[in-house]
Amino acid sequence: MKRLLLFIAAWLPLSASIASAGGIKLAWNDCLGAGGASNRTFACDTNVGSNDLYVSFDPPVELPDVNGSNPIIDLFSTSSQLPAWWQFKNAGSCRQTAMSAAPVFDQTAPSGCVDLWGVNGLAGIAGYFVTAVLPSLELNHAFILRSVSVPQLSAVEVHPGTEYTVLVVRISNAKTLGLGACEGCHEQICLALREVLLTTNSSGDLQMKNPLELFCPGTPGAFVTWQGADTPTVNRTWGQLKSLYR
């Protein structure tokens, strides 16, 4: 199986301490530690239902007052251009409202890991960046910036050795078939979890990152695939990919 070699760049907020990447995970249907899947296969035969992508983490240090998080996921298609089925949020997108984010309690099937926010979390898709929004991005590349937060009085403790589900991204099957359907559901896709930033009331922000050099498909947790992505190699240096976000 061919692999997509990614040199994932990260924005480095000056206020954030940077932790090793082993603690952040991405999986379908549940958190990785509770049996979440590394691949999602969909027959593309219905407009009903959805696909849940779970972001979780195991913190390297204790934090007493976590009040929010901003995960970033990179998305690559096997073709030269991101298909219409994977165009979300932005005005004119084929499936503009087909991607959403929510805390775990709001999902049909609660996570097998600790729900970090309970009923207090407010989640959303802060941005879905594609070439039309950020021209420096390649046509087959997008990245998702999500956010979830709670009021300062509802900040929570986190402890090393526990896997917490921080957020769920729900991708609807809407507009897969029939009139107005969007092409590209069968396209093989690779999604890479770049980082999870935790914000706090007063303890300082914690930025948990995956390694700069990543292979897709690769280590479970760092990546997930859609339709069993068998992706071509892309020759990029870390500096070249980092320049895409400037």
C-alpha positions in Angstrom: 0.0 0.0 0.0 1.3 3.4 -1.0 1.5 6.0 1.7 1.1 9.7 1.8 4.2 11.3 3.5 3.1 14.4 5.4 5.2 16.9 7.1 2.5 18.5 9.2 3.0 22.1 10.1 1.6 23.7 13.2 0.8 27.1 14.4 2.7 27.7 17.7 0.9 30.2 19.9 3.4 31.9 22.1 1.3 31.3 25.2 1.1 27.6 24.7 3.4 25.0 26.1 4.1 22.1 23.7 3.7 18.5 24.8 4.7 15.3 23.1 2.2 13.9 20.6 1.5 10.5 22.0 -1.6 11.6 23.8 -3.9 12.8 20.9 -6.0 10.4 19.0 -8.5 10.4 16.1 -11.0 7.5 15.4 -14.4 6.7 13.8 -17.5 5.9 15.8 -15.8 6.1 19.3 -12.6 7.2 20.9 -9.6 5.0 20.0 -9.2 3.6 23.5 -12.8 2.3 23.4 -12.5 0.6 20.1 -12.9 3.4 17.6 -12.0 2.5 14.0 -9.1 3.7 11.9 -11.1 3.3 8.7 -14.6 4.1 7.7 -16.2 2.4 4.6 -19.5 3.7 3.4 -21.4 2.3 0.4 -22.6 5.8 -0.6 -26.1 4.4 -1.1 -28.2 6.6 1.2 -28.7 10.2 2.3 -29.7 9.1 5.8 -27.4 8.8 8.7 -23.9 10.2 9.5 -20.3 9.3 10.4 -18.8 10.4 13.7 -15.2 11.3 14.0 -13.9 11.4 17.6 -11.0 13.5 18.9 -9.5 12.4 22.2 -6.4 12.9 24.3 -4.5 11.6 27.2 -2.8 14.6 28.8 1.0 14.5 29.7 0.4 16.7 32.8 -2.5 17.5 35.3 -4.5 20.6 34.6 -7.1 21.8 37.1 -9.0 24.3 34.9 -9.5 23.3 31.2 -12.1 25.5 29.7 -11.8 24.8 25.9 -10.0 23.2 23.0 -9.1 23.9 19.4 -8.3 20.7 17.5 -6.9 20.8 13.9 -7.4 18.0 11.3 -5.7 17.9 7.9 -7.6 16.2 5.1 -6.2 14.9 1.8 -7.9 13.2 -1.1 -6.3 10.6 -3.5 -7.3 12.6 -6.6 -5.8 15.9 -7.7 -8.8 17.9 -6.4 -10.9 17.6 -3.3 -14.3 16.2 -4.4 -17.6 18.0 -4.0 -18.8 15.6 -1.3 -16.0 16.8 0.9 -16.7 20.5 0.4 -18.3 21.9 3.6 -19.2 25.1 5.5 -18.0 27.7 3.0 -20.5 29.6 0.9 -21.3 27.8 -2.3 -20.0 24.4 -1.0 -21.9 21.4 -2.3 -22.5 20.1 1.2 -22.3 23.3 3.1 -24.2 22.1 6.2 -23.2 18.5 6.2 -20.4 18.8 8.7 -21.0 19.8 12.4 -19.2 19.5 15.7 -20.6 18.7 19.1 -19.6 17.7 22.6 -19.9 14.0 23.3 -23.1 14.1 25.3 -25.0 15.4 22.2 -24.1 12.3 20.1 -26.4 9.3 19.6 -23.8 6.9 20.9 -21.8 8.4 23.8 -18.1 7.8 23.9 -16.5 4.9 25.8 -13.9 7.4 27.1 -14.4 10.1 29.6 -16.7 12.9 28.3 -14.7 16.0 29.1 -17.5 18.6 28.9 -20.8 17.0 29.8 -23.8 19.2 29.1 -21.7 22.4 29.4 -19.7 22.2 26.2 -20.4 24.5 23.3 -18.8 23.2 20.1 -18.6 24.3 16.5 -16.6 24.2 13.2 -14.5 27.4 13.4 -13.2 27.1 9.9 -13.0 24.7 6.9 -10.1 25.8 4.9 -9.8 24.8 1.2 -8.1 26.3 -1.8 -10.9 28.7 -2.5 -10.5 30.1 1.0 -6.7 29.8 1.3 -5.3 29.9 -2.2 -1.9 28.5 -1.0 -3.5 25.2 -0.2 -3.2 22.4 -2.8 -6.5 21.5 -4.5 -6.6 18.1 -2.8 -6.0 19.4 0.7 -8.2 20.9 3.3 -8.0 21.5 7.1 -10.6 21.7 9.7 -10.3 24.0 12.7 -12.8 23.1 15.4 -13.6 24.7 18.8 -15.3 23.7 22.0 -15.5 25.7 25.2 -17.3 26.0 28.6 -17.8 28.9 30.9 -14.9 29.5 33.2 -16.9 28.4 36.2 -17.4 25.0 34.4 -13.7 24.4 33.7 -12.7 20.7 34.3 -9.7 18.8 35.7 -7.7 16.4 33.4 -5.2 13.8 34.6 -2.5 11.7 32.8 -3.5 8.1 32.2 -7.1 8.9 31.3 -8.3 9.2 27.7 -10.8 12.1 27.3 -13.1 12.7 24.3 -12.9 16.4 23.6 -15.1 16.7 20.6 -17.0 14.8 17.9 -17.2 15.8 14.2 -20.3 14.6 12.5 -20.3 14.2 8.8 -23.8 13.7 7.4 -24.7 11.5 4.5 -26.9 14.2 3.0 -26.8 14.8 -0.8 -25.1 11.5 -1.5 -27.8 10.3 -3.9 -30.5 11.7 -6.1 -31.3 15.3 -7.3 -28.6 17.7 -6.1 -26.2 14.9 -5.1 -22.5 15.8 -4.6 -19.9 13.7 -6.4 -17.0 12.1 -4.6 -18.4 10.0 -1.8 -16.5 7.0 -3.0 -13.2 9.0 -3.1 -10.5 7.7 -0.8 -9.6 10.3 1.9 -7.0 10.5 4.6 -7.5 12.6 7.7 -4.6 13.5 10.0 -4.9 14.9 13.5 -2.4 17.7 13.6 -2.9 19.0 17.1 -5.2 19.5 20.0 -4.8 22.8 21.9 -6.3 22.9 25.5 -7.1 26.3 27.0 -7.3 27.0 30.7 -8.5 29.6 33.1 -5.1 30.4 34.5 -2.8 27.3 34.2 -1.5 28.2 30.7 -2.5 26.6 27.4 -1.3 23.2 26.4 -0.6 22.3 22.8 -0.5 18.6 22.1 0.9 17.7 18.7 1.5 14.7 16.5 5.0 14.3 15.0 6.0 16.5 12.1 6.7 13.5 9.9 3.7 11.3 9.4 2.7 8.5 7.1 -0.8 8.0 5.9 -2.2 5.5 6.5 -0.1 5.1 9.5 -0.2 4.7 13.3 -3.7 4.3 14.6 -4.8 7.5 16.3 -2.6 9.9 14.2 -4.7 9.2 11.1 -8.0 7.8 10.0 -9.0 6.9 6.5 -12.3 7.0 4.5 -13.0 4.2 2.0 -9.6 2.6 2.9 -7.4 5.4 1.4 -4.5 4.1 -0.6 -2.8 7.4 -1.1 0.1 8.4 -3.4 3.4 9.7 -2.0 3.7 13.5 -1.8 7.2 14.9 -1.7 7.1 17.9 0.7 9.5 19.2 3.3 8.2 20.5 6.6 9.1 24.0 5.6 7.2 23.7 2.3 4.0 22.6 3.9 4.3 25.1 6.7 4.5 27.9 4.1 1.0 26.9 2.8 -0.6 28.4 5.9 1.1 31.8 5.7 
